[in-house]
Amino acid sequence: MDDLIIRPTDKSMAVDISYGILNFTGRSILTDPKIFFDPINTWVGKYLKNPADETVVNIKLEYIDTSSTQSLYQMLRQLNSVRKKGLVFMVNWYIEDDDPEMKELGELIEQRLGVEFHYILY
């Protein structure tokens, strides 16, 4: 399976996805998150046909707008389906220690997914 790399811009996050490890860093202020997430969702759809024993998602965002949050959540929900196959799904949510809003957002997504996130201060 090919890796997926999307370079960041002032308004979009960096995406670096390989088999079993998905990294999202930067900021996401997208006018149309569907267009941005289309290649990511396509990759995830292919990945779910033959997922790794352990799927790790690393999210290190300085800012994410509401529409991007919804697209990120939908992608995480798709990936969470690997647990039905008895496989490991883990989310590492990186937060700056002076950013309570990003921690709250992580906790909200964590609660909705029903998956325990690992919070890592940087």
N, C-alpha and C positions, 0 to 999 in steps of 0.2 A: 504494500500500500504506500502510495506517494505521500510525502510530507506536504503540509500546506503552510506557506509563509505569506503573511500580509504585512507589508511595511507600514509603520505608523505615519500619521500626518498630524497636523495641529488639532484635528477634530476626531481622528479615529485611532483606536488602539492597535498595538502590534499584536499579531497572532502568529504563534509558532506551534504547529501541531504535528506530532509524529505518533506512531503507533503506541497507544497507551498513555501518552503525555500530551496535555493540551495547555498551552501557556497564553494568557491574555494580560497585557501590560499597557499602561498609559492612561489615556482618557478616551471617552466615547461620547461625542456630542454630534450625533448623526442626523442628517435631515431625513434619510430613509434607511433605517436599520435593516429592513428586509433585504435591500440590495446588498448591503455589507455582509449580512449573515448568510446569504444564499450559498456561497461556496463553502462556508463552514458547515452549514446544515447538510449539504450534499456530501461532504467528507464524513460527517458523523453518521449519516445514513449508510454509507458503504462500510464504515468501521463497525457498526452494530451487527453486521452480518457475520463478522468474525473478530469479536473484541479480544483484547488482551486479558490475561487473568486479573490484572490490576489496571484500572483506569484512574489516572491522577489528573485533576484539573487545578492549575495554579492561576489564581486571579490576583493581580496586583495593580489595581486601578486607582488613579488619583481622583478621578471624577467619572461618573456615568449618568447620563440623563435618563428620564423615565422610559422613553421608548426603547432605548438601548437595553435598559434593565429587563424589560419584558422579553426582548429577543434572547438575551443571555439566559434568562430563566427557562425559556422554552427549550433552548439547547441543553441546558443542564438536566432538565426533566427527561429529555430523550436519552441522554447518557446514563441517567439513573436506572434505566431499564435493564442494564447489565446485571444489576443485583438479583433480578428475577431468575437469572441463569446461575446464581450462586457465585458470581464474580465480585471482586472488590471495586467499589466506586468511592473515591476520596476527593474532597475539595479542600485545597489550601487557600485560605482567604487572607491575603496580606493587607495589613492596615498600618498607617502611620499612627504612632501613639497619641497624636493630637487630632485625630480625625474620628470623632464619635459617630458621625453620620454614616461613614462607610462601614463601621462595625455594625450599626443598626441595620443597614441594608443587608449585610451578610447574614445577620441573625434572622431577618425576615425571610430571605430566600431559603436559608437552612430549615426554618420551621415549615415552610410550604412544601419543600422537597421531602422532608422527613429523613434527612441525612445529616449526620454530625459533621460540621465543618471544623477544620483545624485553623485557628486564628494565629497568625504570625505577625508580630510587631516588627517594623523596620524603621 
